[in-house]
Amino acid sequence: MLIPLQDILKKYEIEPKGIIHCGSHWAEEYEDYKKYGIVDMVWIEPCKEAFDIMVNRINDDNCVFINVACGSEEGEMPMYVSHQNQGQSNSLLEPKLHLRQHPEVVFDDAEAVKVVRLDNLPIEKEKYDMLAMDVQGFEGEVLKGATETLKHIKLIYTEVNRGQTYSGNMEIEEIDSLLGVQGFKRVETFWPSPNWTWGDAIYIKI
């Protein structure tokens, strides 16, 4: 996470009780979430290897682990896989500008993953008021499948794009519009490099 979550929670006086984290990788944020008082957590990770590592790392009865991708249409999709940087660049979208910006990350493998609408996951949605997304350009598709879930969400922490980092990814203005209809406003944005088309953003329900 590029924007310190602790600072955001303090600044906007938000105390989340539960979080849904899409694209959780190894759930590296687990200890931070606990430190900030978040009890209930849903960790969603489509890559089987990363999912298995995550489940073996965390022993917490308040955590739910789900081995799927979230999107707007259900079914099976191929995931573009890189074995560099621990697979953190894996995406359901074909890499585009990412190839030029990060030539050290080579996508030379694929994995078939199950895609489910976030609204259709068997979780108690009212327990979760924060959503985090690190889904490599697939953010728009996750949100389009989360209309009911978003009714319970107060804060969204997500990766965003200002270009075609991955082919067909929604760009930040499109995410603004999509979430605006759901009552959210972008309040923080951070781009780690002027040469990169990806960064992080915070949306809160107004």
C-alpha positions as CSV (number, residue, x, y, z in Angstrom):
1,M,0.0,0.0,0.0
2,L,1.5,3.3,-1.2
3,I,-0.8,5.5,0.9
4,P,-0.4,4.9,4.7
5,L,-3.7,3.5,5.8
6,Q,-3.3,4.6,9.4
7,D,-3.1,8.2,8.3
8,I,-6.2,7.9,6.1
9,L,-8.3,6.4,8.9
10,K,-7.2,9.1,11.3
11,K,-7.7,11.9,8.8
12,Y,-11.2,10.9,7.7
13,E,-12.2,9.6,11.2
14,I,-13.1,6.1,9.9
15,E,-12.8,3.0,12.1
16,P,-13.5,0.0,9.8
17,K,-14.8,-3.1,11.5
18,G,-14.2,-5.5,8.6
19,I,-12.4,-5.5,5.3
20,I,-12.7,-7.4,2.0
21,H,-9.4,-7.6,0.2
22,C,-9.4,-8.6,-3.5
23,G,-6.1,-9.6,-4.9
24,S,-4.6,-10.4,-1.5
25,H,-1.5,-12.3,-2.7
26,W,0.0,-13.5,0.6
27,A,-2.1,-11.2,2.9
28,E,0.9,-9.1,3.7
29,E,-1.3,-6.4,5.1
30,Y,-2.8,-8.8,7.8
31,E,-0.8,-7.5,10.7
32,D,-1.4,-3.9,9.8
33,Y,-5.2,-4.4,9.6
34,K,-5.1,-6.1,13.0
35,K,-3.1,-3.1,14.4
36,Y,-5.7,-0.7,13.1
37,G,-8.5,-2.6,14.9
38,I,-10.0,-4.4,11.9
39,V,-11.3,-7.7,13.1
40,D,-13.2,-9.5,10.3
41,M,-11.3,-10.0,7.0
42,V,-12.0,-11.7,3.7
43,W,-9.0,-12.5,1.6
44,I,-9.7,-13.2,-2.1
45,E,-6.8,-14.5,-4.2
46,P,-7.2,-16.3,-7.6
47,C,-3.6,-17.6,-8.0
48,K,-3.5,-21.1,-6.4
49,E,0.2,-20.9,-5.4
50,A,-0.2,-17.5,-3.7
51,F,-3.5,-18.7,-2.1
52,D,-1.9,-21.7,-0.5
53,I,1.0,-19.7,0.9
54,M,-1.4,-17.2,2.4
55,V,-3.6,-19.8,4.0
56,N,-0.5,-21.4,5.6
57,R,0.7,-18.1,6.9
58,I,-2.4,-17.0,8.8
59,N,-4.3,-18.8,11.5
60,D,-7.3,-16.6,12.5
61,D,-10.9,-17.6,12.9
62,N,-12.0,-14.2,11.9
63,C,-10.4,-14.5,8.4
64,V,-12.2,-16.0,5.4
65,F,-10.1,-17.2,2.5
66,I,-11.5,-17.5,-1.0
67,N,-9.6,-18.9,-4.0
68,V,-11.3,-17.0,-6.9
69,A,-11.1,-13.8,-8.9
70,C,-13.9,-11.2,-8.7
71,G,-15.4,-9.7,-11.8
72,S,-18.6,-8.6,-13.4
73,E,-19.3,-11.9,-15.3
74,E,-18.9,-15.4,-13.8
75,G,-17.1,-18.2,-15.4
76,E,-13.4,-19.2,-16.0
77,M,-10.8,-16.9,-17.4
78,P,-7.1,-17.2,-18.2
79,M,-4.8,-15.3,-15.9
80,Y,-1.5,-13.9,-17.3
81,V,1.2,-15.1,-14.9
82,S,4.7,-13.8,-14.2
83,H,7.0,-15.7,-11.8
84,Q,9.0,-12.6,-11.2
85,N,8.2,-10.4,-8.1
86,Q,6.4,-13.3,-6.4
87,G,3.6,-13.2,-9.0
88,Q,2.3,-9.8,-7.8
89,S,1.8,-8.6,-11.4
90,N,-0.5,-11.5,-12.4
91,S,-3.6,-10.2,-14.2
92,L,-6.7,-11.3,-15.9
93,L,-6.0,-8.5,-18.5
94,E,-3.2,-8.7,-21.0
95,P,-0.2,-6.6,-19.9
96,K,0.4,-3.5,-22.1
97,L,2.3,-0.5,-20.8
98,H,3.4,-2.7,-17.9
99,L,5.7,-4.5,-20.3
100,R,7.6,-1.2,-21.1
101,Q,7.5,0.2,-17.5
102,H,8.7,-3.0,-15.9
103,P,10.6,-5.0,-18.5
104,E,12.1,-7.2,-15.7
105,V,8.6,-8.7,-15.2
106,V,8.0,-11.3,-17.9
107,F,4.6,-12.9,-18.4
108,D,5.5,-16.4,-19.6
109,D,2.8,-18.5,-18.0
110,A,-0.9,-18.7,-17.6
111,E,-3.4,-20.1,-15.1
112,A,-7.2,-20.8,-15.5
113,V,-9.0,-19.1,-12.6
114,K,-12.6,-19.1,-11.5
115,V,-14.4,-15.6,-11.6
116,V,-17.3,-14.8,-9.3
117,R,-19.2,-11.6,-8.7
118,L,-18.3,-10.2,-5.3
119,D,-22.0,-9.8,-4.7
120,N,-22.4,-13.6,-5.0
121,L,-19.7,-14.6,-2.6
122,P,-21.1,-16.5,0.5
123,I,-20.0,-13.9,3.1
124,E,-22.0,-11.7,5.6
125,K,-21.6,-8.5,3.7
126,E,-22.8,-6.3,6.5
127,K,-19.7,-7.3,8.5
128,Y,-17.4,-5.5,6.1
129,D,-17.2,-1.7,5.6
130,M,-13.9,-1.4,3.8
131,L,-12.8,-2.7,0.4
132,A,-9.2,-3.1,-0.8
133,M,-8.3,-4.0,-4.4
134,D,-5.0,-4.9,-5.9
135,V,-6.1,-6.7,-9.0
136,Q,-3.8,-5.3,-11.7
137,G,-6.2,-3.4,-13.9
138,F,-9.3,-5.4,-13.2
139,E,-10.7,-2.9,-10.6
140,G,-13.6,-1.8,-12.8
141,E,-14.8,-5.3,-13.4
142,V,-14.7,-6.1,-9.6
143,L,-16.7,-3.0,-8.9
144,K,-19.3,-3.7,-11.6
145,G,-19.9,-7.1,-9.8
146,A,-20.1,-5.5,-6.4
147,T,-23.2,-3.2,-6.5
148,E,-24.8,-4.7,-3.4
149,T,-21.6,-5.1,-1.5
150,L,-20.8,-1.5,-2.0
151,K,-23.9,-0.5,0.0
152,H,-22.1,-1.6,3.1
153,I,-18.7,-0.1,2.2
154,K,-17.4,3.2,3.7
155,L,-13.9,3.3,2.3
156,I,-12.2,1.9,-0.8
157,Y,-8.4,1.5,-1.1
158,T,-7.5,0.6,-4.6
159,E,-4.8,0.5,-7.2
160,V,-5.7,2.8,-10.1
161,N,-4.4,3.5,-13.6
162,R,-3.9,6.6,-15.7
163,G,-3.2,4.7,-18.9
164,Q,-3.4,1.2,-20.3
165,T,-1.1,-0.5,-17.9
166,Y,-3.1,-3.6,-18.8
167,S,-5.1,-3.8,-22.0
168,G,-8.7,-2.7,-21.4
169,N,-8.2,-1.6,-17.8
170,M,-10.5,1.2,-16.6
171,E,-8.6,4.4,-16.1
172,I,-8.9,6.6,-13.0
173,E,-11.6,8.9,-14.4
174,E,-13.8,6.0,-15.3
175,I,-13.4,4.6,-11.8
176,D,-14.3,8.0,-10.4
177,S,-17.5,8.0,-12.5
178,L,-18.4,4.4,-11.7
179,L,-18.0,4.9,-7.9
180,G,-19.6,8.4,-8.0
181,V,-22.9,6.7,-8.9
182,Q,-22.5,4.6,-5.8
183,G,-21.9,7.7,-3.6
184,F,-18.1,7.6,-3.4
185,K,-15.6,10.4,-3.9
186,R,-11.8,10.1,-4.5
187,V,-10.1,11.9,-1.7
188,E,-6.4,10.8,-2.0
189,T,-4.2,9.8,-5.0
190,F,-0.6,8.8,-5.1
191,W,1.5,8.0,-8.2
192,P,4.9,6.5,-7.3
193,S,6.6,7.6,-10.5
194,P,5.9,10.1,-13.3
195,N,7.0,7.3,-15.7
196,W,4.5,4.7,-14.4
197,T,0.7,4.6,-15.2
198,W,-0.3,2.9,-11.9
199,G,-0.8,4.2,-8.4
200,D,-3.1,4.1,-5.4
201,A,-6.3,6.0,-4.6
202,I,-8.7,6.3,-1.7
203,Y,-12.4,6.7,-2.1
204,I,-14.8,7.4,0.7
205,K,-18.6,7.4,0.8
206,I,-20.0,10.9,1.1
